[in-house]
Amino acid sequence: MQSTALRSLVAAAMLAGVGCADDESVGEQQSLLAQQRSVEEFAAAQGTFCTPDWINGGCFLMVPPVPNFLKWMQIDPRRCGMVDYAGVANRWLIGASGGAVDLGTEVTGAITERALADGTSEVHVRLRTENALAWVVDGCDIVSGALQFGNRAQDVLAGARPSLASAELDVRYVDVAFGSPLRDIGQVLDFPHPGQGFKSASFRASADGELRAAYGVPEGTPGQAHFTLAVLFFTSATYGSAMSDGVPIDRIDLNVTGH
């Protein structure tokens, strides 16, 4: 069923003489107001935004030298984790190793863009990722905090065993205009342009790998990490994207699976 916003745009175009009364012309107008976008373009855009480093200058990296992608946080007990949902870390591994290290990360899914009545557009991203590098730290020092699960990309490059996840990401964000380039969602979240902002985000992942001593088990104990996160963003008409405007549900569960 066509949304109210899309019906309004079609009606306005017809009243202005842009559309025609016959069904074929209406169908053509509707096709201009919603389109499928490239998963490959979206994945390639992740990790490309230069987050300003206000202290040292240049670009801030959460886990240098790997490009940035979203990290996930659980409040109690406090832990943070990262899952390579867009293949950013794997692309870095391939480049840094000259192709010798490739985790086989595969990103599929669907991306739909829909025009909105105010001239902006809503982009709905649904990704399914296999063989995504995952790790979890005690606390939230994602760079040097004690690992509770898995290994960082730098460790994997040096020969450590990767812990790999299957992941599903569902994000809705508003962009400045229909047909704009697909964005690094870190930019939309933290440094939105006027007219940009998140509407909702959910993430689920399950990873098999190694639990670490910081979790309170012998180093290398077989285990799993489960990520369940969702945020509904209650934003103004200008789609401000402050995290304080959202209601988060964040869990990162670790479990022993063997000895």
C-alpha positions as CSV (number, residue, x, y, z in Angstrom):
1,M,0.0,0.0,0.0
2,Q,1.3,3.4,-1.0
3,S,2.1,5.7,2.0
4,T,0.3,9.0,2.7
5,A,3.5,10.9,1.8
6,L,3.9,9.2,-1.6
7,R,0.2,9.7,-2.4
8,S,0.5,13.4,-1.6
9,L,3.5,13.8,-3.9
10,V,1.8,12.0,-6.8
11,A,-1.3,14.1,-6.3
12,A,0.7,17.3,-6.2
13,A,2.6,16.4,-9.4
14,M,-0.7,15.7,-11.2
15,L,-2.3,19.0,-10.1
16,A,0.8,20.8,-11.4
17,G,0.5,19.2,-14.8
18,V,3.6,16.9,-14.3
19,G,1.5,13.7,-14.1
20,C,-1.2,12.3,-16.3
21,A,-4.5,10.8,-15.4
22,D,-3.9,7.4,-17.0
23,D,-2.7,4.5,-14.8
24,E,0.6,4.1,-16.8
25,S,1.7,7.7,-16.1
26,V,0.8,7.4,-12.4
27,G,2.9,4.2,-12.2
28,E,5.8,6.0,-13.8
29,Q,5.5,8.9,-11.3
30,Q,5.4,6.4,-8.4
31,S,8.5,4.7,-9.7
32,L,10.4,8.0,-9.4
33,L,9.6,8.2,-5.7
34,A,10.9,4.9,-4.5
35,Q,13.9,2.9,-5.6
36,Q,16.2,0.0,-4.7
37,R,19.8,1.0,-3.9
38,S,23.0,-0.9,-4.0
39,V,24.1,-2.9,-1.0
40,E,27.7,-2.8,-2.4
41,E,27.6,1.0,-2.5
42,F,26.4,1.2,1.1
43,A,29.0,-1.3,2.3
44,A,31.8,0.6,0.5
45,A,30.7,3.8,2.1
46,Q,31.1,2.5,5.7
47,G,34.4,3.6,7.3
48,T,34.9,6.4,4.9
49,F,33.8,9.4,7.0
50,C,36.6,11.4,8.6
51,T,35.5,11.8,12.3
52,P,37.3,14.9,13.5
53,D,40.0,14.3,16.0
54,W,39.7,17.5,18.0
55,I,42.8,16.8,20.1
56,N,45.4,15.5,17.6
57,G,44.0,16.7,14.4
58,G,43.1,14.6,11.4
59,C,40.7,11.8,11.7
60,F,39.8,10.0,14.9
61,L,39.8,6.2,14.7
62,M,38.2,4.0,17.4
63,V,40.6,1.1,16.8
64,P,43.4,2.5,14.7
65,P,44.4,1.9,12.0
66,V,41.2,0.1,11.1
67,P,38.5,2.5,9.7
68,N,35.5,3.2,11.9
69,F,32.2,1.3,12.1
70,L,29.6,1.2,14.8
71,K,30.4,-0.2,18.2
72,W,27.8,-1.7,20.6
73,M,27.5,-1.2,24.3
74,Q,25.9,-3.0,27.2
75,I,25.5,-1.0,30.4
76,D,25.3,-3.7,33.1
77,P,27.7,-5.4,33.3
78,R,29.5,-2.8,31.3
79,R,31.0,-4.2,28.1
80,C,31.4,-3.1,24.5
81,G,31.8,-5.0,21.3
82,M,32.2,-4.6,17.6
83,V,30.9,-6.8,14.7
84,D,32.1,-6.2,11.2
85,Y,28.6,-5.9,9.7
86,A,29.8,-4.1,6.5
87,G,33.1,-5.8,5.9
88,V,35.1,-2.8,6.9
89,A,37.6,-4.7,9.1
90,N,37.9,-7.5,6.5
91,R,38.7,-5.0,3.7
92,W,41.4,-3.6,6.0
93,L,42.8,-7.1,6.7
94,I,42.9,-7.9,2.9
95,G,44.7,-4.7,2.2
96,A,47.1,-4.8,5.1
97,S,48.1,-8.4,4.4
98,G,48.3,-8.1,0.6
99,G,45.4,-10.5,0.3
100,A,46.9,-13.2,2.6
101,V,44.3,-12.7,5.3
102,D,40.7,-12.8,4.1
103,L,37.9,-13.9,6.5
104,G,35.4,-14.3,3.7
105,T,33.0,-11.7,5.0
106,E,29.9,-11.6,2.9
107,V,27.4,-8.8,3.0
108,T,24.0,-9.2,1.3
109,G,20.5,-7.6,1.8
110,A,18.3,-4.9,0.4
111,I,18.2,-1.1,0.6
112,T,15.1,0.9,-0.2
113,E,14.9,4.6,-0.6
114,R,11.6,6.5,-0.4
115,A,10.9,10.1,-1.2
116,L,9.3,12.2,1.6
117,A,6.9,15.1,1.2
118,D,9.4,17.7,2.5
119,G,12.0,16.9,-0.2
120,T,14.1,14.6,2.0
121,S,14.2,10.8,1.7
122,E,14.0,7.8,4.0
123,V,16.6,5.1,3.4
124,H,15.9,1.6,4.8
125,V,18.9,-0.6,5.1
126,R,18.6,-4.3,5.7
127,L,21.9,-6.2,5.8
128,R,22.7,-9.8,6.4
129,T,26.4,-10.5,7.0
130,E,28.3,-13.8,7.3
131,N,31.8,-14.4,8.6
132,A,31.9,-10.9,10.3
133,L,34.9,-10.4,12.7
134,A,33.6,-9.9,16.2
135,W,35.2,-9.0,19.6
136,V,34.0,-7.9,23.0
137,V,36.0,-5.9,25.7
138,D,35.5,-5.5,29.4
139,G,34.3,-1.9,29.9
140,C,34.3,0.3,26.8
141,D,37.9,1.0,26.0
142,I,37.5,-0.6,22.7
143,V,41.1,0.0,21.7
144,S,43.0,-1.3,24.7
145,G,40.4,-2.7,27.1
146,A,40.8,-6.3,28.2
147,L,39.3,-8.7,25.7
148,Q,36.5,-10.9,27.0
149,F,35.8,-12.5,23.6
150,G,37.6,-12.8,20.3
151,N,40.4,-10.8,18.8
152,R,40.7,-7.4,17.2
153,A,41.6,-7.0,13.6
154,Q,45.2,-6.1,14.3
155,D,45.6,-9.3,16.4
156,V,44.1,-11.3,13.5
157,L,46.6,-9.7,11.1
158,A,49.4,-10.8,13.5
159,G,48.1,-14.4,13.5
160,A,45.4,-14.6,16.2
161,R,42.4,-16.7,15.6
162,P,39.3,-14.7,14.4
163,S,35.9,-15.1,16.1
164,L,33.2,-14.8,13.4
165,A,29.6,-13.8,13.5
166,S,26.4,-13.9,11.5
167,A,24.7,-10.5,11.8
168,E,21.6,-8.7,10.8
169,L,21.5,-4.9,10.7
170,D,18.2,-2.9,10.1
171,V,18.6,0.9,9.9
172,R,16.2,3.7,8.8
173,Y,17.7,7.1,8.3
174,V,16.5,10.3,6.7
175,D,18.8,12.0,4.1
176,V,18.8,15.5,2.6
177,A,17.4,14.6,-0.8
178,F,16.1,11.6,-2.9
179,G,19.0,10.0,-4.7
180,S,21.8,11.2,-2.5
181,P,24.9,9.0,-2.2
182,L,24.5,6.3,0.4
183,R,26.1,7.4,3.6
184,D,28.6,6.2,6.2
185,I,26.0,5.8,9.0
186,G,28.5,6.9,11.6
187,Q,28.4,10.3,9.9
188,V,24.6,10.4,10.0
189,L,24.5,9.4,13.6
190,D,27.2,11.7,15.0
191,F,27.7,14.5,12.5
192,P,24.4,14.8,10.6
193,H,23.9,17.4,7.9
194,P,20.7,19.6,8.2
195,G,17.8,17.3,7.2
196,Q,19.6,14.1,8.1
197,G,19.0,11.8,11.1
198,F,18.3,8.3,12.3
199,K,14.7,7.0,12.7
200,S,15.5,3.5,14.0
201,A,18.3,1.0,14.3
202,S,18.3,-2.7,15.3
203,F,21.1,-5.2,15.3
204,R,21.4,-8.9,16.1
205,A,24.5,-11.1,15.8
206,S,25.8,-14.4,17.1
207,A,29.5,-15.2,17.0
208,D,31.4,-18.4,17.7
209,G,35.0,-18.1,19.0
210,E,37.2,-17.8,22.0
211,L,36.4,-16.5,25.4
212,R,39.2,-14.7,27.1
213,A,40.6,-14.7,30.7
214,A,39.1,-11.3,31.3
215,Y,35.7,-13.0,31.2
216,G,36.7,-15.2,34.1
217,V,37.4,-18.4,32.3
218,P,40.6,-20.1,31.1
219,E,42.1,-18.3,28.1
220,G,40.7,-19.7,24.8
221,T,37.6,-21.4,26.2
222,P,35.1,-22.0,23.4
223,G,32.2,-19.6,23.6
224,Q,29.7,-17.5,22.0
225,A,28.8,-13.8,21.9
226,H,25.2,-12.7,21.3
227,F,24.4,-9.1,20.4
228,T,20.8,-7.8,20.7
229,L,20.5,-4.1,20.2
230,A,17.7,-1.7,19.2
231,V,17.1,2.0,19.3
232,L,13.9,3.9,18.4
233,F,14.8,7.6,17.7
234,F,12.2,10.1,18.7
235,T,13.3,13.1,16.7
236,S,12.0,16.5,15.7
237,A,10.9,17.4,12.2
238,T,14.5,18.3,11.4
239,Y,15.5,14.7,12.4
240,G,18.1,15.6,15.0
241,S,20.1,12.4,15.8
242,A,21.2,12.7,19.4
243,M,21.4,9.4,21.2
244,S,19.5,11.0,24.1
245,D,16.5,11.2,21.8
246,G,16.3,7.4,21.6
247,V,15.2,4.4,23.7
248,P,18.0,1.8,23.6
249,I,17.7,-1.9,24.3
250,D,21.3,-3.2,24.4
251,R,22.6,-6.6,25.4
252,I,25.9,-8.4,24.7
253,D,25.7,-11.9,26.2
254,L,28.7,-14.2,26.5
255,N,28.4,-17.9,27.1
256,V,30.7,-20.9,27.5
257,T,30.0,-23.6,24.9
258,G,32.7,-26.2,25.6
259,H,35.9,-27.0,27.5
